[in-house]
Amino acid sequence: MQVRVFVALILLFAACTAETSRQCRRVCARQGECESYATTAEGSDTAFDEGECVAACAALERDPSTAGLVKSHVECVENAGSGSAACSAILDCR
């Protein structure tokens, strides 16, 4: 739950961003697929907003002090594998 609050705060501060990177779009798309699957399975009312994820990722990626966090998260998602079995690993990449 703390992670979701943290992500929400990041998203609030990153509402307006310039161009986005391919890796942010790719990672957020994979994460969005898993989030929607997890939300359906849990019966949760909270929805993952892929556009907000991309905006936050791009903002963090441009900041030299947080660019390493983005790189680590991208590597985690990419190393999670593929298919529905990878979703739990992707959701643990927080």
Summary of the structure (lengths in Angstrom):
residues: 94
radius of gyration: 12.7
end to end distance: 11.2
largest distance: 37.7
contacts: 242
relative contact order: 0.18
helix: 70%
strand: 0%
